[in-house]
Amino acid sequence: MTAEITVRAGGPADADAVAALHADSRRTAYRGLVPDEALGDGLPAQRREIWSLRLTVDYGGPGNTPDLLLAEDPGGDLLGFAYLVPEPDGRVLLDNLHVRPGRTGGGIGSLLLRAALERAAPAELRLEVLRANHRAVAFYEREGGVRTAELTGIFPGGHELDEYEYSWPPHRS
């Protein structure tokens, strides 16, 4: 049940918790979909470095600054997160949406996606998802995403993997 889950803006103090959840989620959701080297022992440290940088760099102003949204239980434990990146064409990229392994399927992802749509308004929200990630593809389609492109993603080691782009038209609150 998501009634007791809150969504709040995240910041630099949340980098370690987000990095740990991100590493766990990638290992769970992407096992067998991406090369093993992308999920190896260095993943937690890599995620810590990335999130520390993402949450402290100066992007030059609010219109260029990404937003981190955190879903937490009443005790303040991180259950999931979404990361939104403004793009030069006026759209917003949902660069990450991850839910803690073991907590998927309970509405946390939907809650975060709705919050992301509201935060992105009035811009169009878009994301890229691995074509082979059937669970995520089904989720985004259930949530009203429209497949707008077929892409190729580049992963560690130069591995190319097929992706889809999904988009949501501008959301009106």
Secondary structure, DSSP 8 states (H G I E B T S, - for coil): --TT-EEEE--GGGHHHHHHHHHHHHHHHHTTTS-GGGGSTTHHHHHHHHHHHHTTS--SSTTT--EEEEEE-TT--EEEEEEEEE-TTS-EEEEEEEE-TT-TTSSHHHHHHHHHHHHHTTS-EEEEEETT-HHHHHHHHHTT-EEEEEEEEEEGGGEEEEEEEEEE-----
